[in-house]
């Protein structure tokens, strides 16, 4: 969304530095950075799909800042605590303006109010296309907003701001693990592993020989490395919809995401189901949990030869599918 509002900001007094690098924090697939002109742009994102998208366009990409920047752009994420931490991080490495851009549905109004309370000289906002862009020049001291990094929750698990279920173990994941048979074994894939709860609990099964944790969020995967201290675990920073195992697996476990931003998108979970079927042996099993209202059964029936609901209540349903039907997909 940056290209929609940034040109108007440049006409309204925002000045980008000449010759200096510009950092762009957390842009998303499809965001247009062309309004930044010919300046060297460094994309900073922990999301593998976004990283690969901008790297494919020729931008330098990393998961953390490198050195100093003449200006920074922060594309705010949905999580408020993470948004504040990103803005503070941008301010700490920027010598010129810090530009904040986002949609109303992602909480840009609240972020603007917080910045006005914390810093002098907030300029803008530019209002367009259901979003706002504002800037602070020079970059203020927002060190009190800096993330403390990883923290420990009940159960001794390590999480971090912005990751799924950062404050407590997710109830749906607990429901899935309560139904997972103690007898399972072989090669397991934890698809969309997050900070590693499913893998940590599954590895109490001695018959598991290997478990692949596949997670697109670099921050969440770093937490998983702490939470899953087992030699059988392998960690993959990758897009769960594109990653493929070296050899087909016996079991896939997952609590798939179903939101794109603040909007529910069942197609995302359905894509996870199809991807899981393609990773399994002919007699392989999928164990998954989902919110009760999500329409997954038809896709599961198309992708697998057998399907049953093994547990559930008015919130969740635990589903077990087996025998992937590759010819039908």
C-alpha positions as CSV (number, residue, x, y, z in Angstrom):
1,X,0.0,0.0,0.0
2,X,3.0,2.3,0.3
3,X,2.8,3.5,-3.3
4,X,-0.7,4.8,-2.7
5,X,0.1,7.2,0.1
6,X,3.8,7.9,-0.1
7,X,3.7,10.2,-3.3
8,X,1.1,12.4,-1.5
9,X,3.4,12.6,1.6
10,X,6.3,13.6,-0.6
11,X,4.1,16.4,-2.0
12,X,3.2,17.4,1.6
13,X,6.7,18.0,3.0
14,X,8.2,14.5,3.6
15,X,11.8,14.5,2.3
16,X,13.7,11.3,1.6
17,X,17.5,11.5,2.0
18,X,19.6,11.7,-1.2
19,X,21.9,8.7,-1.6
20,X,21.1,7.0,1.8
21,X,19.7,3.5,2.2
22,X,16.0,3.1,3.0
23,X,14.9,0.3,5.2
24,X,11.4,-1.1,4.7
25,X,10.1,-3.1,7.7
26,X,7.6,-5.9,7.2
27,X,6.2,-5.2,3.7
28,X,3.8,-7.9,2.4
29,X,3.5,-9.7,-0.8
30,X,2.1,-7.4,-3.4
31,X,3.2,-4.1,-1.7
32,X,4.6,-1.6,-4.2
33,X,7.8,0.0,-3.1
34,X,8.4,1.9,-6.4
35,X,7.5,5.3,-4.8
36,X,10.9,5.1,-3.0
37,X,12.5,5.8,-6.3
38,X,16.1,4.8,-7.1
39,X,17.4,4.8,-3.5
40,X,19.0,1.6,-2.3
41,X,16.2,-0.3,-0.5
42,X,16.7,-2.9,2.2
43,X,13.7,-5.1,3.0
44,X,13.5,-6.4,6.6
45,X,11.0,-9.1,7.2
46,X,10.8,-12.4,9.2
47,X,8.1,-13.8,6.9
48,X,9.5,-16.2,4.3
49,X,6.8,-15.6,1.6
50,X,7.4,-11.9,1.8
51,X,11.2,-12.3,1.9
52,X,11.1,-14.4,-1.2
53,X,8.7,-12.1,-3.0
54,X,10.9,-9.0,-2.6
55,X,14.1,-10.9,-3.2
56,X,12.6,-12.0,-6.4
57,X,12.0,-8.4,-7.4
58,X,15.7,-7.7,-6.8
59,X,15.6,-6.0,-3.4
60,X,18.2,-6.8,-0.7
61,X,16.4,-8.7,2.1
62,X,17.2,-9.8,5.6
63,X,15.4,-10.7,8.8
64,X,17.2,-7.9,10.9
65,X,18.6,-4.4,10.1
66,X,22.2,-4.0,9.0
67,X,23.9,-0.7,9.9
68,X,22.3,2.7,9.6
69,X,19.6,4.0,7.3
70,X,18.8,7.4,5.9
71,X,15.1,6.7,6.3
72,X,12.8,3.8,7.3
73,X,9.3,2.7,6.3
74,X,7.3,0.5,8.7
75,X,4.4,-1.4,7.2
76,X,2.5,-2.1,10.4
77,X,1.5,-5.6,11.2
78,X,-1.8,-6.6,12.9
79,X,-0.3,-7.2,16.3
80,X,-0.1,-3.9,18.2
81,X,2.8,-4.9,20.4
82,X,4.8,-6.1,17.4
83,X,4.0,-2.8,15.5
84,X,5.3,-0.7,18.3
85,X,8.5,-2.9,18.5
86,X,9.1,-2.5,14.8
87,X,8.7,1.3,14.9
88,X,11.1,1.5,17.8
89,X,13.6,-0.7,16.0
90,X,13.3,1.4,12.9
91,X,13.8,4.6,14.9
92,X,16.9,3.1,16.6
93,X,18.7,2.5,13.2
94,X,17.5,5.6,11.2
95,X,19.2,9.0,10.9
96,X,16.3,10.6,9.0
97,X,12.5,10.2,8.9
98,X,10.7,7.1,10.1
99,X,7.6,6.6,8.0
100,X,4.7,4.5,9.2
101,X,2.1,3.1,6.8
102,X,-0.9,0.9,7.4
103,X,-4.6,0.1,6.9
104,X,-7.3,1.1,9.4
105,X,-8.1,-2.6,9.8
106,X,-4.6,-3.3,11.0
107,X,-4.8,-0.6,13.7
108,X,-3.0,2.4,12.1
109,X,-5.3,4.8,14.0
110,X,-4.2,3.4,17.3
111,X,-0.5,3.4,16.3
112,X,-0.8,7.1,15.2
113,X,-2.3,8.1,18.6
114,X,0.5,6.2,20.4
115,X,3.2,7.9,18.3
116,X,1.8,11.3,19.0
117,X,1.9,10.6,22.7
118,X,5.5,9.3,22.6
119,X,7.2,11.7,20.2
120,X,7.2,15.3,19.1
121,X,6.9,16.3,15.4
122,X,4.6,13.7,14.1
123,X,3.7,14.9,10.6
124,X,0.7,13.9,8.4
125,X,-1.3,11.8,8.3
126,X,-2.0,11.1,4.6
127,X,-5.4,9.4,4.3
128,X,-6.0,7.3,1.3
129,X,-7.4,3.9,0.3
130,X,-8.6,2.9,3.8
131,X,-5.2,3.6,5.3
132,X,-2.9,6.3,6.7
133,X,0.7,7.2,6.4
134,X,2.5,9.6,8.8
135,X,6.2,10.3,9.6
136,X,8.5,11.4,12.3
137,X,11.6,13.4,11.3
138,X,14.1,13.1,12.8
139,X,13.7,9.6,14.2
140,X,12.6,9.9,17.9
141,X,13.9,7.9,20.8
142,X,11.3,5.1,21.3
143,X,13.6,2.8,23.3
144,X,10.8,2.1,25.8
145,X,8.8,0.5,23.0
146,X,11.6,-1.9,22.1
147,X,10.6,-5.6,22.4
148,X,12.2,-7.5,25.2
149,X,12.5,-10.4,22.8
150,X,11.6,-13.9,23.8
151,X,9.6,-14.5,27.0
152,X,8.5,-17.6,28.9
153,X,4.8,-18.6,29.2
154,X,3.1,-21.3,31.4
155,X,4.6,-24.7,30.7
156,X,8.1,-23.3,30.2
157,X,7.6,-22.5,26.5
158,X,9.4,-19.6,24.9
159,X,7.4,-17.2,22.7
160,X,7.9,-13.7,21.2
161,X,5.7,-10.7,20.4
162,X,3.6,-11.1,17.2
163,X,3.8,-14.9,17.0
164,X,0.6,-16.9,17.1
165,X,-0.5,-17.7,20.6
166,X,2.3,-15.7,22.2
167,X,0.6,-15.4,25.6
168,X,-0.5,-19.0,26.2
169,X,-0.8,-22.4,24.6
170,X,-3.6,-22.4,22.0
171,X,-6.7,-24.3,23.1
172,X,-7.2,-25.9,19.7
173,X,-3.6,-27.2,19.7
174,X,-4.2,-28.7,23.1
175,X,-7.3,-30.4,21.8
176,X,-5.4,-31.9,18.9
177,X,-2.6,-33.3,21.2
178,X,-5.2,-34.8,23.6
179,X,-6.4,-37.0,20.7
180,X,-3.1,-37.9,19.1
181,X,-2.4,-41.6,19.6
182,X,0.6,-42.5,21.7
183,X,1.4,-45.2,19.2
184,X,2.2,-43.0,16.2
185,X,5.7,-43.1,14.8
186,X,7.9,-42.7,11.8
187,X,8.5,-39.5,9.9
188,X,6.3,-36.6,11.0
189,X,5.8,-33.1,9.6
190,X,4.5,-30.3,11.7
191,X,3.1,-28.0,9.0
192,X,3.0,-24.3,10.1
193,X,4.8,-25.2,13.3
194,X,4.7,-21.8,15.0
195,X,6.7,-21.8,18.2
196,X,6.7,-25.6,18.3
197,X,4.0,-26.7,20.7
198,X,2.7,-29.6,18.6
199,X,6.2,-30.9,18.0
200,X,7.3,-30.6,21.6
201,X,4.3,-32.6,22.7
202,X,4.4,-35.1,19.9
203,X,8.0,-36.0,20.6
204,X,7.0,-37.8,23.8
205,X,6.2,-40.6,21.3
206,X,9.3,-42.8,21.2
207,X,8.4,-44.3,17.8
208,X,8.8,-41.0,16.0
209,X,12.1,-41.1,14.1
210,X,12.1,-37.6,12.7
211,X,9.9,-34.5,12.8
212,X,10.2,-31.6,10.4
213,X,9.0,-28.2,11.7
214,X,8.0,-26.0,8.8
215,X,7.3,-22.4,9.7
216,X,7.2,-19.2,7.6
217,X,7.8,-16.8,10.5
218,X,11.5,-16.7,11.3
219,X,10.8,-15.3,14.8
220,X,8.4,-18.2,15.6
221,X,10.9,-20.7,14.3
222,X,13.6,-19.3,16.6
223,X,11.3,-19.9,19.5
224,X,10.7,-23.4,18.3
225,X,14.4,-24.1,18.4
226,X,14.3,-23.4,22.1
227,X,11.1,-25.3,22.8
228,X,11.9,-28.5,20.8
229,X,15.3,-29.6,22.2
230,X,15.3,-33.0,20.5
231,X,17.8,-34.5,18.1
232,X,14.9,-35.9,16.0
233,X,13.7,-32.4,15.1
234,X,14.6,-30.5,12.0
235,X,13.7,-26.9,11.4
236,X,12.7,-25.3,8.1
237,X,12.2,-21.6,7.6
238,X,9.9,-21.9,4.6
239,X,6.4,-21.3,3.1
240,X,4.4,-24.4,4.2
241,X,2.5,-24.3,0.9
242,X,5.7,-24.6,-1.2
243,X,8.1,-26.7,1.0
244,X,8.5,-30.3,0.1
245,X,10.1,-33.0,2.2
246,X,13.1,-35.0,0.9
247,X,11.0,-38.2,1.4
248,X,7.3,-38.6,1.9
249,X,6.1,-38.7,5.5
250,X,4.0,-41.0,7.6
251,X,2.1,-38.2,9.4
252,X,1.3,-34.5,9.1
253,X,0.2,-32.6,12.2
254,X,-1.2,-29.1,11.8
255,X,-3.4,-26.3,13.3
256,X,-3.5,-24.3,10.0
257,X,-3.9,-20.5,9.9
258,X,-7.1,-19.2,8.7
259,X,-6.6,-15.4,8.7
260,X,-5.1,-13.1,6.1
261,X,-4.6,-9.9,8.1
262,X,-7.8,-9.4,10.1
263,X,-10.0,-11.2,7.5
264,X,-10.9,-14.8,7.9
265,X,-9.8,-16.7,4.8
266,X,-10.7,-20.4,4.8
267,X,-8.9,-20.9,1.5
268,X,-5.6,-20.6,3.4
269,X,-6.4,-23.6,5.6
270,X,-7.8,-25.5,2.5
271,X,-4.4,-24.9,0.8
272,X,-2.6,-26.3,3.8
273,X,-4.8,-29.5,3.5
274,X,-3.9,-30.0,-0.1
275,X,-0.2,-29.3,0.6
276,X,-0.3,-31.9,3.5
277,X,-1.8,-34.5,1.2
278,X,1.1,-34.0,-1.2
279,X,3.7,-34.6,1.5
280,X,2.4,-38.0,2.7
281,X,3.0,-41.6,1.8
282,X,0.1,-43.5,0.2
283,X,-1.0,-44.8,3.6
284,X,-0.1,-41.6,5.4
285,X,-2.2,-39.8,8.0
286,X,-3.2,-36.2,8.6
287,X,-4.1,-35.1,12.1
288,X,-5.4,-31.5,12.3
289,X,-7.6,-29.2,14.4
290,X,-9.8,-26.3,13.2
291,X,-12.4,-23.9,14.5
292,X,-15.8,-25.5,14.3
293,X,-17.2,-23.1,11.6
294,X,-14.4,-23.6,9.1
295,X,-15.5,-25.5,5.9
296,X,-12.7,-28.0,5.5
297,X,-14.6,-31.3,5.2
298,X,-15.2,-31.1,1.5
299,X,-11.5,-30.4,0.7
300,X,-10.4,-33.2,3.1
301,X,-12.8,-35.6,1.4
302,X,-11.3,-34.7,-2.0
303,X,-7.7,-35.0,-0.9
304,X,-8.0,-38.1,1.3
305,X,-9.7,-41.5,1.0
306,X,-10.9,-41.6,4.6
307,X,-12.0,-38.8,7.0
308,X,-13.5,-38.8,10.4
309,X,-14.0,-36.3,13.2
310,X,-12.4,-37.8,16.3
311,X,-13.3,-35.1,18.9
312,X,-14.8,-31.7,19.1
313,X,-17.0,-29.2,20.9
314,X,-18.8,-26.0,19.9
315,X,-15.3,-24.3,19.4
316,X,-13.0,-26.9,17.8
317,X,-13.0,-30.1,15.7
318,X,-10.2,-32.6,15.6
319,X,-10.0,-34.3,12.2
320,X,-8.2,-37.4,11.2
321,X,-7.7,-38.1,7.4
322,X,-5.7,-40.9,5.8
323,X,-4.8,-42.3,2.4
324,X,-4.1,-39.2,0.3
325,X,-5.9,-39.3,-3.0
326,X,-3.4,-37.6,-5.2
327,X,-5.2,-38.5,-8.4
328,X,-8.3,-36.5,-7.3
329,X,-6.4,-33.3,-6.5
